[in-house]
Amino acid sequence: MSANLPVDPARIAADIDGLAALTEPGRPWTRRAFGPMFLEGRAFLEARMREAGLETRIDSAGNLVGRRAGAKPGLGVILVGSHSDTVPSGGRFDGIAGVAAGLEVARALAAAGMTLDHDLEVVDFLGEEVTVFGVSCVGSRGMAGLVPEAWLERRDADGRALPEGLAMVGGDAARLAQAVRTDVKAFLELHIEQGPVLEAERVDIGVVSAIAGITRLEIVVEGRADHAGTTPMGSRADALVAAARIVEDVRALARGLAAGPEHFAATVGEFAIEPGAANIVPSRARMLIDARAENRATMEMFCTRVAGIAAEAAAAEGVAIAPPTRVSDAMPTPLDPLVIETLAAACDAVGASRRPMASGAGHDTGWMARIAKAGMIFVPCAGGRSHAPEEAAEIADIALGAAVLTEAVVRLDKSLQEG
């Protein structure tokens, strides 16, 4: 990393280490949203923001925001950041790296004596990970005005409703409309890749082109229960055998699609059979397929092919399979061309190697893209591991990413006015 970069790796390390020290006992790096450790982490971050000269607030959607006023009031906001909540037992860098990098952008500009024309804000979004209420991206959806009304009825295992959780972190469900932003002109997020590509290819930065859409398909296979010892092998309607055939064919289809230039992945992540006894031919099997694609046409083709695979398995094994049901269906989110171009130019300016890539995981950026020009960069993580206690990333890599963000913010401060 160039010694001339405006960021300070030691400050970034202090942010990440400070949050890492605030974890549930016996569960490394655990600070789930709406819990007491999360609030301790928030207090730590707010103090760090204030030390950096930012004016802090918590909006009604529960987002922690630090603001540095620009030279031209009313021009709008350039927003940077990510999230500080974690999954259970695994979140030392996921989200946290992006909050620390966003905070470092503000500190680097202050250290250089530079004031943007736009206001600069650093955000720690509330509840990006799946929360105790069973929903995710609570803060970014709130900022985009896309929190479903039904979510406010959701309760956690203790019977607490989401509005109570929002109040706990300083938000206010009754005033969610006030969290909606129309002044954000651009949003930038740094995140660990959560995959092995950058590390394997020895590339510094992944410039994200799109957030993949996620479609979940449920397939139910109806066979016939029979005695496992007396029913001839050729006279069975074995639901599990048909289901296993589908799993293999779905994997083969997904591998073929993933071999192309676009991001694609599919996983049978849930699987259950009935009645579940060793001496009974399975009468029913249910599976849930999680498919992710950056191109909607590819997803539609996959879903059509899966329906064909299921029909073929039903005919071959003498079972009944209804057409797959789309349990959920989220569209892919392309990111903004100007921001993508600016991030690529910023990589070149600071001497960081780069490659384009889509995100197979969902992120707050996907929701911010609904209301602002949004872009995202990935930095390498060890072995591509994430959502695990072993999740790790080099501070030098995060600092290089923060330098890219700083350069991009400065460039966007000018180009947004020109546009």
DOKE-491643 format. One record per residue (C-alpha): residue number from 1; z, x, y. Coordinates in Angstrom, 1 decimal. Each point is the difference from the previous one (the first is absolute). Example, Ala and Ser with C-alpha at 12.3 -4.5 7.8 and 13.67 -1.06 7.14 Angstrom:
! residues 2
R loro     zz     xx     yy
R    1    7.8   12.3   -4.5
R    2   -0.7    1.4    3.4
! end
This chain:
! residues 419
R loro     zz     xx     yy
R    1    0.0    0.0    0.0
R    2   -0.9    1.3    3.4
R    3    2.9    1.3    2.1
R    4   -1.6   -1.7    3.0
R    5    0.5   -3.5   -1.2
R    6    2.2   -2.0    2.4
R    7    2.3   -1.4   -2.7
R    8    3.2    1.5   -1.2
R    9    0.4   -0.1   -3.9
R   10    3.8    0.5    0.4
R   11    0.4   -3.2    1.9
R   12   -2.0   -1.9   -2.6
R   13    2.1    1.5   -2.8
R   14    3.2   -1.0    1.9
R   15   -1.2   -3.7    0.2
R   16   -0.9   -0.1   -3.7
R   17    3.1    1.8   -1.2
R   18    2.2   -2.1    2.2
R   19   -1.4   -3.2   -1.5
R   20    0.2    1.4   -3.6
R   21    3.7    0.6    0.5
R   22    0.5   -3.7    0.5
R   23   -0.5   -1.4   -3.5
R   24    1.8   -2.3   -2.4
R   25    2.4    2.1   -2.3
R   26   -1.7    0.9   -3.3
R   27   -3.4   -1.3    1.2
R   28   -1.8    2.8    1.8
R   29   -1.9   -1.0    3.1
R   30    0.8   -3.7   -0.2
R   31    0.2   -1.9    3.3
R   32   -1.4   -3.4   -0.7
R   33   -0.7   -2.3    3.0
R   34    2.8   -2.4    0.9
R   35    2.7    2.2   -1.7
R   36    2.8    2.0    1.6
R   37   -1.6    3.4   -0.6
R   38   -3.2   -1.3    1.7
R   39    2.1   -0.8    3.1
R   40    1.5    3.5   -0.1
R   41   -3.5    1.4   -0.1
R   42   -1.1   -2.1    2.9
R   43    3.0    1.2    2.1
R   44   -1.0    3.6   -0.8
R   45   -3.6   -0.6    1.0
R   46    0.9   -1.8    3.2
R   47    2.2    2.9    1.0
R   48   -2.9    2.4   -0.8
R   49   -2.4   -2.1    2.2
R   50    2.4    0.0    2.9
R   51    0.5    3.8   -0.3
R   52   -3.8    0.1    0.3
R   53    0.1   -1.9    3.3
R   54   -1.2   -3.3   -1.4
R   55    1.3   -3.4    1.1
R   56    0.9   -1.9   -3.1
R   57    0.1   -3.6   -1.0
R   58   -0.1   -2.2   -3.1
R   59   -2.5   -2.8    0.2
R   60    0.5   -3.5   -1.5
R   61   -1.8    1.0   -3.2
R   62    2.5    2.7   -0.5
R   63   -2.2    3.0    0.9
R   64    1.7    3.0    1.6
R   65   -2.2    1.1    2.9
R   66    0.3    3.1    2.3
R   67   -2.0   -0.1    3.2
R   68   -1.3    2.8    2.3
R   69   -1.6   -1.5    3.2
R   70   -3.5    0.9    0.9
R   71   -1.4    1.0    3.4
R   72   -2.0   -3.2    0.3
R   73    2.2   -3.1   -0.5
R   74   -1.8   -2.9   -1.6
R   75   -2.6    2.1   -1.7
R   76    1.5   -0.8   -3.4
R   77    1.7    1.8   -2.9
R   78   -0.9    2.7   -2.5
R   79    2.3   -0.5   -2.9
R   80    0.9    2.5   -2.7
R   81    2.5   -0.2   -2.9
R   82    0.6   -1.4   -3.5
R   83    3.2   -1.2   -1.8
R   84    3.4    1.4   -1.0
R   85    0.9   -2.5   -2.8
R   86   -0.4    1.2   -3.6
R   87   -0.6   -1.3   -3.5
R   88    3.1    0.4   -2.3
R   89    0.6    3.6   -1.0
R   90   -3.1    1.5    1.5
R   91   -1.0    0.3    3.7
R   92    0.8    3.3    1.5
R   93   -3.5    0.3    1.7
R   94   -1.7   -3.4   -0.5
R   95   -0.1   -1.5    3.5
R   96    2.6    2.4    1.3
R   97   -2.6    2.8    0.5
R   98   -1.9   -2.3    2.2
R   99    2.9   -1.0    2.2
R  100    1.0    3.7    0.4
R  101   -3.6    0.9    0.8
R  102   -0.2   -2.8    2.6
R  103    3.2    1.1    1.6
R  104   -1.3    3.6    0.1
R  105   -3.1   -1.2    1.9
R  106    2.3   -1.3    2.8
R  107    2.1    3.3    0.0
R  108   -3.2    2.2    0.0
R  109   -1.4   -1.9    3.0
R  110    3.3    0.3    1.8
R  111    0.3    3.8   -0.8
R  112   -3.5    0.5    1.3
R  113    0.9   -1.9    3.2
R  114   -2.8   -2.5   -0.7
R  115    0.1   -3.7    0.9
R  116   -2.6   -2.3   -1.5
R  117   -1.7   -2.7    2.1
R  118    0.9   -2.5   -2.7
R  119    3.6   -0.7   -1.0
R  120    0.9    1.8   -3.2
R  121    2.2   -1.8   -2.5
R  122    1.5    1.2   -3.3
R  123    0.8   -2.7   -2.6
R  124    2.1   -0.2   -3.1
R  125   -1.3   -3.2   -1.6
R  126    2.4   -2.3   -1.8
R  127   -0.3   -0.5   -3.7
R  128   -3.4    1.6   -1.0
R  129    1.1    0.3   -3.6
R  130    0.8   -3.1   -2.1
R  131    3.3   -1.2    1.3
R  132    2.9   -1.8   -1.5
R  133   -1.7   -3.2    1.2
R  134   -3.0    0.8   -2.2
R  135   -2.4    0.5    2.9
R  136   -1.3    3.2    1.7
R  137   -1.5    1.2    3.4
R  138    2.4   -2.4    1.8
R  139    0.0    1.9    3.3
R  140   -3.7    0.8    0.2
R  141   -0.9   -3.6   -1.0
R  142    2.4   -1.2    2.7
R  143   -1.6    2.2    2.6
R  144   -3.4   -1.4   -1.0
R  145    1.3   -3.6    0.0
R  146   -0.7   -0.4   -3.7
R  147    3.4   -0.7   -1.6
R  148   -0.5   -3.2   -2.1
R  149    2.3   -2.8    1.0
R  150    1.1   -0.4   -3.7
R  151    1.4    3.5    0.1
R  152    2.8   -1.1    2.2
R  153    1.3   -2.1   -2.9
R  154    0.1    2.9   -2.4
R  155    3.5    1.2   -1.2
R  156    1.3    3.1   -1.6
R  157    2.1    0.2   -3.2
R  158    3.2   -0.8    2.1
R  159   -1.5   -3.1    1.5
R  160   -0.6    1.5    3.4
R  161   -3.1   -1.3    1.8
R  162   -2.6    2.3    1.6
R  163    1.1   -1.2    3.6
R  164    3.5    1.3   -0.8
R  165   -1.5    3.3   -1.1
R  166   -2.0    0.2    3.2
R  167    3.1   -0.6    2.1
R  168    1.8    2.7   -1.9
R  169   -2.5    2.6    1.1
R  170   -0.2   -1.3    3.6
R  171   -2.9   -2.3   -0.3
R  172   -0.2   -3.8    0.6
R  173   -2.0   -2.4   -2.2
R  174    0.1   -2.6    2.7
R  175   -1.8    2.3    2.4
R  176   -2.6    1.5   -2.4
R  177   -2.8   -1.0    2.4
R  178    1.4    2.5    2.5
R  179   -0.7    2.9   -2.4
R  180   -3.7   -0.7    0.0
R  181   -1.8    2.7    1.9
R  182   -3.2   -0.3    2.0
R  183    0.5    3.3    1.9
R  184   -0.5    2.5   -2.8
R  185   -3.3    1.7    0.5
R  186    0.2    2.4   -2.9
R  187    2.3    0.6   -3.0
R  188    0.2    3.3   -2.0
R  189    2.0    0.6   -3.2
R  190    0.7    3.1   -2.0
R  191    0.9   -0.5   -3.7
R  192    0.3    2.2   -3.1
R  193   -3.0   -0.7   -2.2
R  194    2.0   -1.3   -2.9
R  195   -2.8    1.4   -2.2
R  196   -1.2    3.4   -1.2
R  197   -3.4    0.4    1.7
R  198    0.9    2.0    3.1
R  199    2.2    2.4   -1.9
R  200   -2.6    0.5   -2.8
R  201   -2.8    0.6    2.4
R  202    2.1    2.1    2.4
R  203   -0.9   -2.2    3.0
R  204    2.5   -0.3    2.9
R  205   -0.7   -3.5    1.2
R  206   -1.4   -3.2   -1.4
R  207   -1.6   -2.2    2.7
R  208    0.3   -3.5   -1.2
R  209   -3.0   -2.2    0.2
R  210    1.4   -3.3   -1.3
R  211    3.1   -1.6   -1.6
R  212   -1.1   -1.3   -3.4
R  213    0.1   -3.7   -0.7
R  214    2.2   -1.1   -2.9
R  215   -0.8   -2.8   -2.4
R  216    2.2   -1.0   -2.8
R  217   -1.5   -1.9   -3.0
R  218    2.0   -1.8   -2.6
R  219   -1.5   -0.4   -3.5
R  220    1.7   -2.2   -2.6
R  221   -1.2    0.2   -3.7
R  222    0.8   -3.0   -2.3
R  223   -0.1    0.8   -3.7
R  224    1.8   -1.4   -3.0
R  225    3.3    0.9   -1.4
R  226   -0.1    0.7   -3.8
R  227    2.0    1.8   -2.6
R  228   -0.7    3.7    0.3
R  229    0.3    0.7   -3.7
R  230   -2.0   -2.9   -1.5
R  231   -2.8   -0.7    2.5
R  232   -3.2    1.9   -1.0
R  233   -1.1    2.5    2.6
R  234   -3.3   -1.7    0.4
R  235    1.6   -3.4    0.6
R  236    2.1    0.7    3.0
R  237   -0.2   -0.9    3.7
R  238    2.1    2.9    1.2
R  239    0.6   -0.3    3.7
R  240    1.2    3.6    0.3
R  241   -3.1    1.5   -1.7
R  242   -2.2   -1.9    2.5
R  243    2.2    1.1    2.9
R  244   -0.1    3.6   -1.1
R  245   -3.7   -0.1   -0.1
R  246    0.0   -1.3    3.6
R  247    2.3    2.8    1.2
R  248   -2.3    2.6   -1.5
R  249   -3.1   -1.5    1.5
R  250    1.6   -0.4    3.4
R  251    1.0    3.6    0.0
R  252   -3.5    1.1   -0.9
R  253   -1.5   -2.2    2.8
R  254    2.5    1.4    2.5
R  255   -0.7    3.6   -1.0
R  256   -3.7   -0.6    0.6
R  257    0.5   -1.5    3.4
R  258    2.4    2.7    1.0
R  259   -2.6    2.7   -0.9
R  260   -2.1   -1.2    3.0
R  261    0.5    1.0    3.6
R  262    2.3   -2.9    0.9
R  263    3.7   -0.3   -0.8
R  264    0.7   -2.3   -2.9
R  265    2.9   -0.3   -2.5
R  266    1.2   -2.7   -2.4
R  267    3.2   -0.2   -2.0
R  268    1.4   -2.5   -2.6
R  269    3.5    0.3    1.4
R  270    1.6   -3.1   -1.6
R  271   -0.4   -0.9   -3.7
R  272    1.9   -2.5   -2.2
R  273   -0.5   -1.5   -3.4
R  274    1.5   -3.0   -1.8
R  275    1.8   -0.7   -2.2
R  276    0.8    3.7   -0.2
R  277    1.1    0.3   -3.6
R  278   -1.2    2.7   -2.5
R  279   -0.8   -2.5   -2.7
R  280   -2.0   -2.5    2.2
R  281   -3.6    0.3    1.1
R  282    0.1   -0.1    3.8
R  283   -0.9   -3.4    1.3
R  284   -0.1    0.8    3.7
R  285   -0.6    3.0    2.3
R  286    0.2    0.2    3.8
R  287   -1.1    2.9    2.1
R  288   -0.2    0.7    3.7
R  289   -2.7    2.3    1.3
R  290    0.5    1.8    3.3
R  291   -3.4    1.0    1.5
R  292   -0.6    2.0    3.2
R  293   -3.3    0.6    1.8
R  294   -1.1    1.1    3.4
R  295   -3.2   -2.0   -0.3
R  296    0.3   -3.8   -0.4
R  297   -3.3   -0.3   -1.8
R  298    1.2    2.5   -2.7
R  299    3.2   -2.2   -0.4
R  300   -2.1   -3.1   -0.5
R  301   -2.2    1.7   -2.5
R  302    3.1    1.2   -1.9
R  303    1.5   -3.5   -0.1
R  304   -3.2   -1.4   -1.4
R  305   -0.2    2.7   -2.6
R  306    3.6   -0.6   -1.1
R  307   -0.8   -3.7   -0.5
R  308   -2.8    1.1   -2.2
R  309    2.2    2.4   -1.9
R  310    2.6   -2.8   -0.6
R  311   -2.7   -2.4   -1.3
R  312   -1.4    2.6   -2.4
R  313    3.5    0.8   -1.3
R  314    0.6   -3.7   -0.6
R  315   -3.2   -0.4   -1.9
R  316    0.5    3.1   -2.1
R  317    3.7   -0.7   -1.0
R  318   -0.1   -3.8   -0.3
R  319    2.5   -0.7    2.8
R  320    0.0   -2.0    3.2
R  321    0.0    1.7    3.4
R  322   -0.4   -1.9    3.3
R  323   -1.8    1.7    2.8
R  324    2.2    2.6    1.7
R  325    2.2   -1.4    2.8
R  326    0.2    1.8    3.4
R  327    3.7    0.2    0.5
R  328   -0.4    1.8    3.4
R  329   -3.0    1.3    1.9
R  330    0.2    2.3    3.0
R  331   -3.1    1.1    1.7
R  332   -0.7    3.7    0.7
R  333    0.7    1.2    3.5
R  334   -2.5    2.5    1.5
R  335    1.6    2.2    2.7
R  336   -1.4    0.5    3.5
R  337   -3.1    2.3    0.3
R  338    1.1    1.4    3.4
R  339    3.4    0.9   -1.4
R  340   -1.5    1.4   -3.2
R  341   -2.4    2.2    2.1
R  342    2.9    1.1    2.3
R  343    2.2    1.0   -3.0
R  344   -2.8    2.0   -1.5
R  345   -0.6    1.8    3.3
R  346    3.7    0.6    0.4
R  347    0.1    1.6   -3.5
R  348   -2.9    2.3    1.0
R  349    1.8    0.9    3.3
R  350    3.2    1.1   -1.6
R  351   -1.7    1.8   -2.9
R  352    0.9   -2.5   -2.8
R  353   -2.4   -0.6   -2.8
R  354   -0.7   -3.7   -0.7
R  355   -1.7   -2.5   -2.2
R  356   -0.6   -3.7    0.2
R  357    1.9   -2.2   -2.4
R  358    1.1   -3.6   -0.5
R  359    3.6   -1.0   -0.5
R  360    0.6   -1.7   -3.4
R  361    3.5   -1.0    1.2
R  362    0.9   -2.5    2.7
R  363    1.5    1.2    3.3
R  364    1.1   -1.2    3.4
R  365   -3.3    1.2    1.3
R  366   -1.7   -2.8   -1.8
R  367    1.8   -2.6    2.1
R  368   -0.2    1.9    3.2
R  369   -3.8    0.2   -0.4
R  370    0.0   -3.8    0.6
R  371    1.1    0.5    3.6
R  372   -1.0    3.5    1.0
R  373   -2.4    2.9   -0.6
R  374    1.8    1.5   -3.0
R  375   -0.2    3.3   -1.9
R  376    1.9    1.9   -2.6
R  377    0.2    3.5   -1.5
R  378    1.4    1.2   -3.3
R  379    1.8    3.4   -0.6
R  380    0.4    1.4   -3.5
R  381    3.0   -0.7   -2.2
R  382    1.1    2.0   -3.0
R  383   -1.8   -1.0   -3.2
R  384   -1.1   -3.2    1.7
R  385    3.5   -1.4   -0.9
R  386    1.5   -2.8    2.1
R  387    2.5   -2.9   -0.5
R  388    2.0    2.4   -2.1
R  389    2.9    2.3    0.6
R  390   -2.3    3.0   -0.4
R  391   -2.2   -1.0    3.0
R  392   -0.5    3.1    2.1
R  393   -2.1    1.3    2.9
R  394   -0.1    3.3    1.9
R  395    1.3   -0.1    3.6
R  396   -2.9    2.2    1.0
R  397   -2.5   -2.6   -1.3
R  398    1.8   -2.8    1.9
R  399    0.2    2.2    3.2
R  400   -3.8    0.6   -0.3
R  401   -0.5   -3.7   -0.3
R  402    2.3   -0.6    3.1
R  403   -2.2    2.5    1.9
R  404   -3.1   -2.0   -1.0
R  405    1.8   -3.2    1.2
R  406    0.9    1.6    3.3
R  407   -3.5    1.2    0.7
R  408   -1.4   -3.4   -1.0
R  409    2.4   -1.8    2.3
R  410   -1.0    2.2    3.0
R  411   -3.7   -0.6   -0.8
R  412    0.5   -3.8   -0.4
R  413    1.8   -0.1    3.3
R  414   -3.3    0.9    1.7
R  415   -2.5   -1.6   -2.3
R  416    1.7   -3.4    0.0
R  417   -0.5   -0.1    3.8
R  418   -3.6    1.0   -0.3
R  419   -0.8   -2.7   -2.5
! end
